[in-house]
């Protein structure tokens, strides 16, 4: 049976941060990609979103597919890619799965939730205990097709994985790959960008035709070669402009000039502040 995939992109979400970005933009959460991989009867959901309202939208989307949701997979531990997994798992009777390293990072994100996630979007995140388990062999079966969890190490956070779907020439890449959105750089210091490049290499080695990025501009396609090249280009520009500028603002302005079409400069500003701290 042939598989198919669809992507739901949750719109940018206003953050409870009073200070605007230096270019005058309101602080926003980047658009979130949620992927549904389906056969004729069953489906697997990848990277459920952050808030109850987003989960309601995703639940309606999944229900409209007419497929039975068997598994919910999280690519990494950042809460915006799994905090509603339990809510959706209960709604559809699905099993939550992740790599062992991602599960460790899930616990870390639960620990920092009161001082980080809940401050960004207060009152919008459901209870989110860690219920994920690691499937045998890091594999999930969907109607005779293997979906393979590939652990790739650090990307924009530690212990990242991706989901390889050979039957579709597809990688659902979480935050290893970005697509038209400013990349999260807060955890990219101290060798983090070099480790991120190795993660990109690991995704490219799977030779996908299509890559779903964890944060994407919904107006762009999922072409693998383009998204890989542009994610690398962004990291290279970070290294170049960090060496050229002595202040976070100078770096921020330089990156905006280099990448004027990317969405959510607020994500870039947060990274600039962290890198220059």
N, C-alpha and C positions, 0 to 999 in steps of 0.2 A: 504494500500500500504506500502511495506517495505521501510524503509529508508536505506541509506548508507552514509558513510563518507570517505573523502579522505583528505590527508594533503599535502600541498605544503610547503617545507622548503626552504626559501630564504637563500642563502649562506652567510657566514660571510662577512661583509662589512668593508673595510679599513677606519679608522678614520683619520681626519686631525689633528693628534696629533703627534708632532715630537719625543717626548721622547718614547723610547721603554719600554716595561714591564721589570722589573728587571731580568727576566729569559731570556731576549733577544728577545722575541716575538714582532712583530709589534702590535700596538694597533688596535683592531678590534671590530666591533659590532657583538654581538652574532647572530647565525643563528636564523631566525624568522619563527615560524609556523603559517600558514594560513590554516584554516579548511573550507571545503565545505561539508555541510550536504544537501543531495539531495533526492528527491523522484523521481517519474517517469517523472514529468514535471518541477517542481520548485526546487529552492535551496536557502539556506541561507549561507552567508559567515561570518566567524568569524575571527576577528583581521586582517584587511587589513594592509599591511606593511608600511614601512617608506618612501621610495623614489619613484620617478617617474619610474625609471627603474624596480624596483621590482613590482610596480603596473602594468606595461606593461606585465610582465611575468605572473602575477596572472590573468590579464584580458584575456590573451590568453588561460590560463588553464581553466578558467571558461567558456569561449566561446566554448572550445572543449568539454565540458561536455554535451552541447546541452540543458542545463536546463535554465529556466528563473529565474534570480536572483531577489528575492523579497525583501530580507532584508540583511543588513550588520550590524553585531553586534560587539561592542568593549567591551572587558572584563574589561578594566581599562583605566586610563587617560594617561599613558605614550604614547608619540607620535609615537613610533615605532609600536604601535598596532592600530593606527587609522588615522594617518596624511594623508593617501591616500584614506580614506573612501569617501570623497566628489568626488574625481576623478572617483572612481569606481562606485559610486552611479549614477553619471551623465552618465557614459558609459552604464550602464545596466538598468537605470530607477528604481533603488532599493531605499528602505527607510533605513536610518541609525538609529539604535536604541542602547540604552544603559540605564543602571540604572541611577537614578537621581544623586547619588553620583559620579558615573563615569563622568557624564556630567560636574559636578562641577570641577573635576580634569582635564577634557579636557580644560576647560577655563584656568586653572592654567598653563597647559603645553603650550598653545598658548602664554600666557604672558611671559614665560621664554624662548620661542623658540629662540629669537635673541641672547641670551647669552648662550644658551646651545645646543639645537638641531642643529641650523644652523652652529654653530662652529664645531660640530662633522662631519657633512657631508654637507659642504657649497655648495649651488646651486643645491642640489639634491632633496629637499623636495618641493612639490607643495604648492600653497595656500591652507590653511586648516582651514577655518572657522568652528566653531562648529555648525553642523546642526542636530545632533542627538536628538531624542525625546525618551521619556520613554513609552513603549507600555503598554496598560491597563493590570493591574495585573502582570506586568513583564513577560508577555508571548507572544510568537510569534507562530502562527500556520503554519505548513508546511504539506499540503495535509492531514489534519485531525489529525496530530500528534502535541502535544504541546511541544514546546521548552521553557524551564523555566529558566529565569534569576534569579540566586540565589546570593544575596548579602552576602559577607563573611567578609567584613571589611578590615583590613590592611593585606597585604601580603608583596610584595617587594615595595609597595606604598600604599597610603590610598585609601579607597572606591573601593575596588576590588570586582568584581563579576565573576561568572562562568556561563556557559551555560550547563544546564542539559538536556540530550536527553534520556528520559526513554526508548523510543522505540529501542535504540541502546545500552543500558547500558553504556552510554558514558557521560563523563563530558569534555567539552572543558574548560580548567582551567586557561588559561592565565598564569600569573606569580605566581599563588599560588603554582603550581607544576613545577619543572624543571626536565629535562630528559637528563642527560649526559652533561650538560653545567654548568659552574660555575654560582652561583646565585648572583643576584644584591643585594649588602648589604648596599649600600649608605644610604638608608632610614630605616635601621634595628636597629638603636640604640634606646635608651630610651624606652625600652619595646617593640620595634617593632618585635623582634624575637618571643616573647611570643604571641603577637597578630597574627603573621604569623602562629604559631602552631595551634591556634584556627581556623584559616581559613582552614588549612589542615584538621583538625578534621571535619569541616563542609563539605568539599568535600568527605572525607571518609564516612561520615554518609549517603551520597547519594548512597553508595554501587555500584559504577560503576565497570564494568569489564575493561573498557578502559578509559584512560585519555590522552588527547592531551595537552602537556605542551607548554606554550608560546615560550619557547626556548628549542629545542631538537636537539640531535644528530640524523641525518636522518638515521643512521645505526641501531638505537634502535627501539624496538617495543613500543606500547602504553599500556603495562600492568599496570593496576591501582595499584595493591599491591606493585609492585617493585618501581614505580615512587614515590608513597606516602612515602614508607619506606626510599628511598634514599634522598628525599627532607628533611625529618625529620633528618636523619643522618647528613646531611650537616650542618643544623642549630645547632645540638648538638655539632658538631666538632667546629663550630665557637665559641660557649660559652666556650668550654674547652680550645681552643688555645688562645683566648683572655685573659683568666686568666693566661696562662702560659707564654706568650710573652709580652715584654715591648715595642716592636717596630713594626711598620707596616710591615717591611721587615721580621722580625722573624715570625710573624703571617702568612704572605704570603707564606714563604718557608714551614712552617709547614702544611698549607692547601694543597699546591701542593704535598707534600710528602704523605698526607693522600688521596688525590684524583687526582692521576696522569693522569687518563684517561679522565677527564672532559675537555670539550672544552672551549677555550677562557680564559686563565689566566688573560688577561687584565681586564675582568670584576671583577675578584677577587681582583686585585691590586687596582682598583678604590674604591672598598669597604673597603679594608684595610686602604687606606689613609684616607677615611672619618671616619672610626671607631676610628682611632688613632689621629685624628685632635684635 
